[in-house]
């Protein structure tokens, strides 16, 4: 089983997350305050929790060190 990391995503990425889970992979989704408005308004994001193994909130997704730390949690 592979562990796949998604850092934020659009609706196409949500489909990729679903496919990864269907294929038995472990999925971590990292999100930030930069795109919270999409999570509140797009219905596909309401299903997100049921498709990922871990959701991690990172304040600054543009900081590679912070994203790497979140992946290792």
KELUMGU-590163 format. One record per residue (C-alpha): residue number from 0; chain; x, y, z; residue in one letter. Coordinates in steps of 0.25 Angstrom, whole numbers. Each point is the difference from the previous one (the first is absolute). Layout:
% KELUMGU-590163
i: NUM&ch: A&x: X&y: Y&z: Z&aa: A $
...
//
This chain:
% KELUMGU-590163
i: 0&ch: A&x: 0&y: 0&z: 0&aa: X $
i: 1&ch: A&x: 5&y: 14&z: -4&aa: X $
i: 2&ch: A&x: -2&y: 12&z: 8&aa: X $
i: 3&ch: A&x: -4&y: 12&z: -9&aa: X $
i: 4&ch: A&x: 0&y: 14&z: 5&aa: X $
i: 5&ch: A&x: -9&y: 11&z: -6&aa: X $
i: 6&ch: A&x: 3&y: 14&z: 3&aa: X $
i: 7&ch: A&x: -13&y: 8&z: -2&aa: X $
i: 8&ch: A&x: -8&y: -4&z: -13&aa: X $
i: 9&ch: A&x: -10&y: 3&z: -10&aa: X $
i: 10&ch: A&x: -12&y: -9&z: -4&aa: X $
i: 11&ch: A&x: 9&y: -8&z: -9&aa: X $
i: 12&ch: A&x: 9&y: -2&z: 12&aa: X $
i: 13&ch: A&x: -12&y: -5&z: 8&aa: X $
i: 14&ch: A&x: -3&y: -11&z: -11&aa: X $
i: 15&ch: A&x: 15&y: -4&z: 1&aa: X $
i: 16&ch: A&x: -1&y: -1&z: 15&aa: X $
i: 17&ch: A&x: -13&y: -9&z: -2&aa: X $
i: 18&ch: A&x: 8&y: -9&z: -10&aa: X $
i: 19&ch: A&x: 12&y: -1&z: 9&aa: X $
i: 20&ch: A&x: -9&y: -5&z: 11&aa: X $
i: 21&ch: A&x: -7&y: -10&z: -9&aa: X $
i: 22&ch: A&x: 14&y: -6&z: -4&aa: X $
i: 23&ch: A&x: 3&y: -2&z: 15&aa: X $
i: 24&ch: A&x: 10&y: 12&z: 2&aa: X $
i: 25&ch: A&x: 1&y: 8&z: 13&aa: X $
i: 26&ch: A&x: -3&y: 14&z: -2&aa: X $
i: 27&ch: A&x: 3&y: 13&z: 7&aa: X $
i: 28&ch: A&x: -6&y: 13&z: -3&aa: X $
i: 29&ch: A&x: 7&y: 13&z: 4&aa: X $
i: 30&ch: A&x: -9&y: 12&z: 0&aa: X $
i: 31&ch: A&x: 2&y: 15&z: 4&aa: X $
i: 32&ch: A&x: -8&y: 13&z: 3&aa: X $
i: 33&ch: A&x: 4&y: 5&z: -14&aa: X $
i: 34&ch: A&x: -11&y: -9&z: -7&aa: X $
i: 35&ch: A&x: -11&y: -1&z: 11&aa: X $
i: 36&ch: A&x: -10&y: 7&z: -8&aa: X $
i: 37&ch: A&x: 0&y: -12&z: -10&aa: X $
i: 38&ch: A&x: -3&y: -10&z: 11&aa: X $
i: 39&ch: A&x: -12&y: 8&z: 5&aa: X $
i: 40&ch: A&x: -6&y: 2&z: -13&aa: X $
i: 41&ch: A&x: 3&y: -12&z: -9&aa: X $
i: 42&ch: A&x: -8&y: -13&z: 3&aa: X $
i: 43&ch: A&x: 11&y: -10&z: -4&aa: X $
i: 44&ch: A&x: 8&y: 5&z: 11&aa: X $
i: 45&ch: A&x: -10&y: -5&z: 10&aa: X $
i: 46&ch: A&x: 3&y: -14&z: -4&aa: X $
i: 47&ch: A&x: 15&y: 2&z: 3&aa: X $
i: 48&ch: A&x: 1&y: -5&z: 14&aa: X $
i: 49&ch: A&x: -6&y: -13&z: -5&aa: X $
i: 50&ch: A&x: 11&y: -2&z: -10&aa: X $
i: 51&ch: A&x: 13&y: 3&z: 7&aa: X $
i: 52&ch: A&x: 7&y: -7&z: 11&aa: X $
i: 53&ch: A&x: 5&y: 13&z: 6&aa: X $
i: 54&ch: A&x: -3&y: 15&z: -1&aa: X $
i: 55&ch: A&x: 11&y: 9&z: 5&aa: X $
i: 56&ch: A&x: -2&y: 15&z: 1&aa: X $
i: 57&ch: A&x: 13&y: 8&z: -4&aa: X $
i: 58&ch: A&x: 0&y: 15&z: 2&aa: X $
i: 59&ch: A&x: 10&y: 3&z: -11&aa: X $
i: 60&ch: A&x: -1&y: -10&z: -11&aa: X $
i: 61&ch: A&x: 10&y: 8&z: -8&aa: X $
i: 62&ch: A&x: 11&y: -4&z: 11&aa: X $
i: 63&ch: A&x: 6&y: -14&z: -5&aa: X $
i: 64&ch: A&x: 5&y: -3&z: 14&aa: X $
i: 65&ch: A&x: -13&y: 2&z: 6&aa: X $
i: 66&ch: A&x: -7&y: -9&z: -10&aa: X $
i: 67&ch: A&x: 11&y: -11&z: 2&aa: X $
i: 68&ch: A&x: -2&y: 1&z: 15&aa: X $
i: 69&ch: A&x: -15&y: -2&z: -2&aa: X $
i: 70&ch: A&x: 2&y: -12&z: -9&aa: X $
i: 71&ch: A&x: 9&y: -7&z: 10&aa: X $
i: 72&ch: A&x: -10&y: 2&z: 11&aa: X $
//
